[in-house]
Amino acid sequence: MTTNFSADTFFDVAVIGAGPVGLACALEVQRRGLSVAVLDKGALVNSLIGYPTNMEFFSTPELLEIGGHPMTTLHYKPLREDALDYYRRVAQTEKLTLRLYERVLGLEGEQGNFTVVTDKGRLGARFVVVATGFYDVPNYLRVPGEELPHVTHYYKEPYAHADQDVVIIGAKNSSAKAALQLLRAGARPMLVVRGPEISESVKYWIRPDLVNRIKEGRIGALFNSTVARIRAGAVEVNTPEGLRTLPAQHVYALTGYHPDFSFLAALGITGGTDAARTPTHNADTLETNRPGLYLAGTVCGGLNTSRWFIENGRYHAQLIAARLAGEAAPELPEIVQQVQSGS
């Protein structure tokens, strides 16, 4: 794993984003004899570091594997810590060139002679792959008080909130798991839900637990409700019965995340006109409107962040690497073909 080299180094491929899909792209490219560097504004698999402590993936280990490296775990479904250790070991084993904590600012030049401009220097590349995911940009509520220090869009663990009133905004998997953990750590959780019920998309083994805790009154819930204002120690909520003020020593606004569209625009990638704001790219080749610049992973879906994920996005690496190496496109599994065809 290399981290130190001159700023004017030239590579065949630069991969922006050191998450699982970005690492998969790098190792597939490298295996085909092309030189590659991976850049990330944060740590290795930075998004996973931001996930909740001991978070359980919904996938089994083999569905998270990249490059044929087996993921070993004592659990049927791996934990966040299993994945962090796994992807680090893959990067080390493959001796990938990493430039971490280096923010990409822009992209100059053209296919065959790109210059990736960062806050630490410049890097040349024939091709560039963007695998930046979506977890770094929250969907903001845009209400007064959202910037207060006791409000956060990322949930880590419940232990600091024992004997505290905690408001959780949202009703999908992240909110559901946070509410349950907070309850069992001695907090008093209250859910604020825009819709009429807990989302049907919540995993089948989590939703009944949450629904039953709400019925028991151990977890509070306001449905068909929206936040009007957040202030120190309280959240004002618009409910069907009128404005209600909830006590809150902490607020978790778990309302989802989206790709950094301004960053994509800075690279010269145009945005789609559809509701998902899908970045412009060829679904069969993953090349964007800027020749030589490719997308991989979740970012391909725009606001539809559940369209591509590790399990199917990792195959983007094979597709892009084969194209850059001048090989025939590989036969992709059905899980990828279905998404590409829109089915």
C-alpha positions as CSV (number, residue, x, y, z in Angstrom):
1,M,0.0,0.0,0.0
2,T,1.8,3.2,-1.2
3,T,1.0,6.6,0.0
4,N,4.0,8.8,-0.6
5,F,5.1,9.9,-4.1
6,S,5.5,13.1,-6.1
7,A,2.5,15.2,-7.0
8,D,3.2,15.0,-10.7
9,T,3.0,11.2,-10.9
10,F,1.1,9.9,-14.0
11,F,-1.1,6.8,-13.9
12,D,-3.2,5.0,-16.4
13,V,-6.3,5.3,-14.2
14,A,-7.2,7.5,-11.2
15,V,-10.1,6.3,-9.1
16,I,-11.9,8.9,-6.9
17,G,-13.4,7.3,-3.9
18,A,-11.8,4.6,-1.7
19,G,-15.0,2.8,-0.8
20,P,-15.6,-0.9,-1.6
21,V,-16.6,-0.2,-5.2
22,G,-13.6,2.2,-5.7
23,L,-11.2,-0.4,-4.3
24,A,-12.8,-3.0,-6.6
25,C,-12.2,-0.8,-9.6
26,A,-8.6,-0.2,-8.7
27,L,-7.8,-3.9,-8.1
28,E,-9.5,-5.0,-11.4
29,V,-7.6,-2.3,-13.3
30,Q,-4.3,-3.2,-11.7
31,R,-4.8,-6.9,-12.4
32,R,-5.0,-6.0,-16.1
33,G,-1.5,-4.4,-16.0
34,L,-2.6,-0.8,-15.8
35,S,-1.3,1.5,-13.2
36,V,-3.8,3.0,-10.8
37,A,-4.1,5.4,-7.9
38,V,-7.1,5.8,-5.5
39,L,-7.9,9.2,-4.0
40,D,-10.3,10.0,-1.2
41,K,-11.0,13.1,0.8
42,G,-11.2,11.0,4.0
43,A,-10.0,7.6,5.3
44,L,-10.0,4.2,3.6
45,V,-13.7,3.2,3.2
46,N,-14.6,6.4,4.9
47,S,-18.3,5.9,4.7
48,L,-18.1,2.6,6.6
49,I,-16.2,4.4,9.4
50,G,-19.2,6.7,9.7
51,Y,-21.6,3.8,10.1
52,P,-23.0,3.0,13.5
53,T,-20.8,1.0,15.9
54,N,-21.3,-2.8,15.3
55,M,-23.8,-2.1,12.5
56,E,-24.9,-5.3,10.9
57,F,-24.9,-5.4,7.1
58,F,-28.1,-6.7,5.4
59,S,-25.9,-8.8,3.1
60,T,-24.0,-12.0,3.7
61,P,-20.2,-11.9,3.5
62,E,-19.9,-13.3,-0.1
63,L,-22.0,-10.5,-1.4
64,L,-19.6,-7.9,-0.1
65,E,-16.4,-9.5,-1.4
66,I,-14.3,-7.9,-4.0
67,G,-11.6,-9.3,-6.2
68,G,-12.2,-12.9,-5.1
69,H,-10.8,-12.2,-1.6
70,P,-13.0,-14.2,0.9
71,M,-14.5,-12.2,3.8
72,T,-14.2,-14.1,7.0
73,T,-16.5,-13.4,9.9
74,L,-18.0,-15.1,12.9
75,H,-21.4,-13.7,12.0
76,Y,-24.0,-14.8,9.4
77,K,-24.2,-11.1,8.4
78,P,-20.9,-9.2,8.8
79,L,-20.6,-6.2,11.1
80,R,-19.2,-2.8,10.2
81,E,-15.9,-3.8,12.0
82,D,-15.6,-7.0,9.9
83,A,-16.0,-5.0,6.7
84,L,-13.5,-2.3,7.8
85,D,-10.9,-4.9,8.5
86,Y,-11.7,-6.8,5.3
87,Y,-11.4,-3.9,2.9
88,R,-8.2,-2.7,4.6
89,R,-6.6,-6.2,4.1
90,V,-7.7,-6.3,0.5
91,A,-6.1,-2.9,-0.2
92,Q,-2.9,-4.1,1.5
93,T,-2.8,-7.5,-0.2
94,E,-3.3,-5.9,-3.6
95,K,-0.7,-3.3,-2.8
96,L,-3.0,-0.5,-4.1
97,T,-1.6,3.0,-4.3
98,L,-3.7,5.2,-2.0
99,R,-3.9,8.9,-1.6
100,L,-6.1,9.3,1.5
101,Y,-7.2,12.6,3.1
102,E,-6.7,14.3,-0.2
103,R,-9.7,16.2,-1.6
104,V,-10.2,16.3,-5.4
105,L,-11.0,19.8,-6.5
106,G,-11.4,19.5,-10.2
107,L,-10.4,17.7,-13.4
108,E,-8.5,19.3,-16.3
109,G,-7.5,18.0,-19.7
110,E,-9.1,15.2,-21.7
111,Q,-9.0,11.5,-22.2
112,G,-5.5,10.2,-22.4
113,N,-4.1,13.3,-20.6
114,F,-6.3,14.2,-17.6
115,T,-5.0,16.1,-14.6
116,V,-6.7,15.5,-11.3
117,V,-6.4,18.7,-9.2
118,T,-6.4,18.1,-5.4
119,D,-5.8,20.1,-2.3
120,K,-2.4,18.6,-2.1
121,G,-1.2,18.7,-5.7
122,R,-1.9,17.3,-9.1
123,L,-2.0,13.8,-10.6
124,G,-2.0,12.8,-14.2
125,A,-4.2,10.0,-15.6
126,R,-5.3,8.6,-19.0
127,F,-8.7,7.7,-17.5
128,V,-10.7,8.6,-14.4
129,V,-13.3,6.6,-12.5
130,V,-15.6,8.3,-10.0
131,A,-16.9,6.0,-7.2
132,T,-17.9,8.5,-4.5
133,G,-21.1,7.0,-3.3
134,F,-23.6,9.2,-1.5
135,Y,-23.2,9.0,2.3
136,D,-21.3,12.3,2.8
137,V,-24.2,14.6,1.9
138,P,-27.3,14.5,4.1
139,N,-30.8,15.4,3.0
140,Y,-31.2,18.5,5.1
141,L,-34.5,19.4,6.7
142,R,-33.9,23.1,6.0
143,V,-35.7,24.2,9.2
144,P,-34.6,26.7,11.8
145,G,-32.2,25.3,14.3
146,E,-30.9,22.4,12.2
147,E,-27.4,23.8,12.6
148,L,-27.5,23.5,16.4
149,P,-24.8,21.4,18.0
150,H,-27.2,18.8,19.4
151,V,-28.5,18.0,16.0
152,T,-26.8,15.4,13.8
153,H,-27.5,13.5,10.5
154,Y,-25.4,10.5,11.5
155,Y,-26.1,8.0,14.2
156,K,-23.2,6.2,15.9
157,E,-24.2,4.6,19.2
158,P,-26.8,5.1,21.9
159,Y,-24.8,5.0,25.1
160,A,-24.4,8.8,25.6
161,H,-28.2,9.3,25.7
162,A,-29.2,7.3,28.8
163,D,-32.0,9.0,30.7
164,Q,-32.3,11.6,27.9
165,D,-35.1,12.6,25.5
166,V,-34.0,11.9,21.9
167,V,-36.0,12.8,18.8
168,I,-35.4,10.7,15.7
169,I,-36.6,12.1,12.4
170,G,-37.4,9.5,9.8
171,A,-39.0,6.0,9.6
172,K,-36.6,3.8,7.5
173,N,-33.9,1.4,8.5
174,S,-31.5,3.8,10.1
175,S,-34.2,5.5,12.2
176,A,-35.7,2.2,13.2
177,K,-32.5,0.7,14.4
178,A,-31.5,3.9,16.2
179,A,-34.8,4.1,18.1
180,L,-34.6,0.5,19.2
181,Q,-30.9,0.8,20.3
182,L,-31.7,4.1,22.2
183,L,-34.6,2.5,24.0
184,R,-32.4,-0.4,25.2
185,A,-29.7,1.9,26.3
186,G,-32.0,3.8,28.6
187,A,-33.0,6.7,26.5
188,R,-36.5,8.0,25.8
189,P,-36.8,7.9,22.0
190,M,-39.5,9.7,20.0
191,L,-39.9,9.2,16.2
192,V,-41.2,12.0,14.0
193,V,-42.5,10.4,10.8
194,R,-43.6,12.3,7.7
195,G,-45.8,9.4,6.5
196,P,-48.7,7.5,8.1
197,E,-46.6,4.5,9.4
198,I,-43.2,3.0,9.7
199,S,-41.9,2.5,6.2
200,E,-42.6,-0.9,4.7
201,S,-39.0,-0.9,3.4
202,V,-37.7,-1.4,6.9
203,K,-36.2,-4.9,7.1
204,Y,-38.6,-7.6,8.0
205,W,-36.8,-8.6,11.3
206,I,-36.6,-5.0,12.5
207,R,-40.0,-3.5,11.6
208,P,-42.2,-5.8,13.9
209,D,-39.9,-5.0,16.8
210,L,-40.3,-1.3,16.3
211,V,-44.0,-1.4,15.7
212,N,-44.6,-3.4,18.9
213,R,-42.4,-1.1,21.0
214,I,-44.5,1.9,19.7
215,K,-47.7,0.0,20.5
216,E,-46.4,-0.6,24.0
217,G,-45.6,3.1,24.4
218,R,-42.0,2.5,25.1
219,I,-41.0,4.4,21.9
220,G,-43.0,7.5,21.0
221,A,-44.1,8.2,17.5
222,L,-45.8,11.1,15.7
223,F,-47.1,10.2,12.2
224,N,-48.1,12.5,9.3
225,S,-45.8,15.0,11.1
226,T,-43.0,17.3,10.1
227,V,-40.4,19.3,12.0
228,A,-41.2,23.1,12.1
229,R,-38.3,24.2,14.2
230,I,-35.5,22.9,16.4
231,R,-34.3,24.9,19.5
232,A,-32.2,24.1,22.5
233,G,-33.9,21.3,24.4
234,A,-36.9,21.0,22.2
235,V,-38.3,20.2,18.7
236,E,-41.5,21.9,17.4
237,V,-43.5,19.5,15.2
238,N,-46.4,20.1,12.9
239,T,-48.9,17.3,13.6
240,P,-52.4,16.6,12.3
241,E,-53.6,18.0,15.7
242,G,-51.5,21.1,15.5
243,L,-48.1,22.3,16.7
244,R,-46.6,20.1,19.4
245,T,-43.3,20.7,21.3
246,L,-41.2,17.7,22.1
247,P,-38.4,17.7,24.7
248,A,-35.1,16.8,23.1
249,Q,-31.5,16.8,24.5
250,H,-30.4,15.3,21.2
251,V,-31.9,15.2,17.7
252,Y,-31.0,12.6,15.0
253,A,-32.2,13.8,11.6
254,L,-31.9,10.4,9.7
255,T,-33.6,11.6,6.5
256,G,-31.2,10.0,4.0
257,Y,-28.3,11.1,1.9
258,H,-27.5,11.9,-1.7
259,P,-24.5,12.1,-4.1
260,D,-22.5,15.3,-4.2
261,F,-23.9,16.8,-7.4
262,S,-21.8,19.9,-7.1
263,F,-18.7,17.8,-7.1
264,L,-19.9,15.9,-10.2
265,A,-20.5,19.1,-11.9
266,A,-17.0,20.3,-11.0
267,L,-15.7,17.3,-12.9
268,G,-17.7,18.2,-15.9
269,I,-20.4,15.5,-15.5
270,T,-23.8,16.8,-16.5
271,G,-26.9,16.0,-14.5
272,G,-29.9,14.1,-15.8
273,T,-33.4,15.7,-16.1
274,D,-35.2,12.8,-14.5
275,A,-36.6,12.9,-11.0
276,A,-33.5,11.0,-9.6
277,R,-31.1,13.6,-11.1
278,T,-29.2,10.7,-12.6
279,P,-25.7,11.8,-13.7
280,T,-25.2,11.5,-17.4
281,H,-23.6,8.2,-18.3
282,N,-23.9,5.2,-20.7
283,A,-25.5,2.4,-18.8
284,D,-23.6,-0.2,-20.9
285,T,-20.1,1.3,-20.6
286,L,-20.5,3.6,-17.5
287,E,-18.7,6.4,-19.4
288,T,-20.1,9.8,-18.7
289,N,-20.7,12.7,-21.1
290,R,-17.0,13.5,-20.7
291,P,-15.0,10.9,-22.7
292,G,-12.6,8.9,-20.5
293,L,-14.4,9.7,-17.3
294,Y,-16.5,6.9,-15.8
295,L,-18.9,6.4,-12.9
296,A,-19.1,3.3,-10.7
297,G,-21.3,2.2,-7.8
298,T,-24.1,4.0,-6.0
299,V,-23.4,7.4,-7.6
300,C,-24.7,6.1,-10.9
301,G,-28.3,6.1,-9.5
302,G,-28.4,9.8,-8.5
303,L,-31.0,10.3,-5.9
304,N,-32.1,6.7,-6.3
305,T,-29.5,5.5,-3.8
306,S,-30.9,2.0,-3.5
307,R,-30.4,1.2,-7.2
308,W,-26.7,0.4,-7.0
309,F,-25.0,-0.8,-3.8
310,I,-21.9,-3.0,-3.0
311,E,-23.5,-6.3,-4.1
312,N,-24.1,-5.2,-7.7
313,G,-21.9,-2.0,-7.9
314,R,-18.8,-4.1,-7.5
315,Y,-19.4,-5.5,-10.9
316,H,-18.9,-2.1,-12.4
317,A,-15.3,-2.6,-11.6
318,Q,-15.1,-5.6,-14.0
319,L,-17.0,-3.7,-16.7
320,I,-14.8,-0.6,-16.6
321,A,-11.5,-2.4,-16.2
322,A,-12.2,-4.6,-19.2
323,R,-13.1,-1.6,-21.3
324,L,-10.0,0.3,-20.3
325,A,-7.8,-2.7,-21.0
326,G,-9.4,-3.2,-24.5
327,E,-11.1,-6.5,-23.5
328,A,-14.5,-7.7,-24.4
329,A,-17.2,-6.8,-21.9
330,P,-17.7,-9.5,-19.3
331,E,-20.9,-11.4,-18.8
332,L,-22.6,-9.6,-15.9
333,P,-24.8,-11.4,-13.3
334,E,-28.5,-11.0,-13.4
335,I,-28.5,-8.7,-10.4
336,V,-26.6,-6.2,-12.6
337,Q,-28.5,-6.9,-15.9
338,Q,-31.8,-6.2,-14.3
339,V,-30.8,-2.8,-13.1
340,Q,-29.2,-1.8,-16.4
341,S,-32.3,-2.8,-18.3
342,G,-34.5,-0.9,-15.9
343,S,-36.5,-3.9,-14.7
